[in-house]
């Protein structure tokens, strides 16, 4: 099974990479979408139920109550169900990878782990321009503070049930820079990478 993981901080361009892989014949699951659905419910009384802080709390809760690999297992279940129904795919793309157990699974199965890199200023500007329903506009300082909760495990909870984006980045086999405003240039970078991955895996 070809398997590709995609990681990166919010608004780095992970979705764009995943969309092109899906167009190329992969079945895709966003770990972020899985968590977002739970966050909408758990924080529905708040003005920003899917803020980075609330998404982090929800992800930690899911992993602590259902196992560190709960989101990964849900994605694999959906993929296997599609295969059992007769659907044919080139492989599996998992994006918004944020935990060591997810990275380790991908690499242990001979997959590629892509890290999408963009600066804090660029990502914050994109965030303000493309707020999702359930997100509130926040300044750069608060944006960085909330993201720090995902960068490495926080005290007071077992490390294996928390996000650890520093681990994801360190384990990446490919890095894509996405700091520019030229979307066509970035899309070409992604297409070139997909071709290289298809030849390699």
Secondary structure, 3 states (H helix, E strand, C coil): CEEEEEEECCCCCHHHHHHHHHHCCEEEEEHHHHHHHHHHHHCCCCCCCCCHHHHHHHHHHHHHHHCCCHHHHHHHHHHHHHHHCCCCCCEEEEECCCCHHHHHHHHHCCCEEEEEECCHHHHHHHHHHCCCCCCCCCCHHHHHHHHHHHHCCCCCCCHHHCCCHHHHHHHCCEEEECCCCCHHHHHHHHHHHHHHHHHHC
